[in-house]
Amino acid sequence: MSATNPTTAQAATQTYQAPLRPMSLIGIFKGGDADRILMRNRGGAIVALVEGEPSDGLTLTEAGEGWAMVMEGATIHRLVIG
């Protein structure tokens, strides 16, 4: 097995940031008391949101088949998987 070159090793430890889509939807879990989603926030961290429960300035307001509405301050973002 060959060693990882320094450029690849450094890139693998960088926080992910998508300039065109600063937030992205990873998964939706429907059912039970409230819907839940996994998403990547603006900083590149993966966060879990529960419908109606604010977390780190984000609130899941609604989720459907392949999409979710997330409120950030006074702005509502429609996130889609894909």
N, C-alpha and C positions, 0 to 999 in steps of 0.2 A: 504494500500500500504506500502511495507517495504522500509526502507531507503537503499540507495546504500552503499555497504561496501567500506572502504577507498581504497582498492587495485583497485577495479573497477573504482571508481571515479578518481583516479590518472591516470589510463591507458586511460580513456576517454579524458583526456586533453592533452595527449602526441601528438606531431606532428608525422604523419605517415611517415615511411621511409621503403622502400622495398629494402633490400640489394642486391637481385638477379636481380631485375628490377628497377633500380633507377628512371626511368621515365615511366609513363604509360599513355596511351591514354584513355580518358573518353568518348569523343563524337566528331562527325564530322558534320559540317554544310556546305553543298555544295550549290553553286549557287550565284547569284548576282555578284557583282564586283570581289570578291575573296572568296576562301574557308576559313573556320575558324575551329579551333579545341579547345576543352577543354582538358587539360592534367594535370597530377600531375608532378611537377618538382622534381629535386633531393632533395630539402629541404622539400618536402611533401606538398607544397602549390599548390592549383589548379590555373592554369593560362589559359588565353585565348590567342590564337595566331591567327593572320590574315596572310594569305599567303603573303610572301614578305616583311612583316613589322617586323624588329627585335624588340625583347622585352626581357629584362633581359638576354641577351646573347644567346637567342634562336630565330630561324627563321623557320617558316613553309615554306617548299619549294614546297611541293606537298601533296595532299590528295586524297584517292580513297575509294573504298568500304571496310570499316573496317580497313584501314591503313593510316598512315601519315609519311612523311619524315620530320624530324626536324634537322636542322643544329645547332650544338653547337660548336662554334669556327670553327676548321677545320674538325670536326667529324660530319658525317651524321648518324642519328639514324632512324631506321625504327621501328615505334611504331605500334602495332596492338591492337585492342579492344579485351579484353578477358583475 
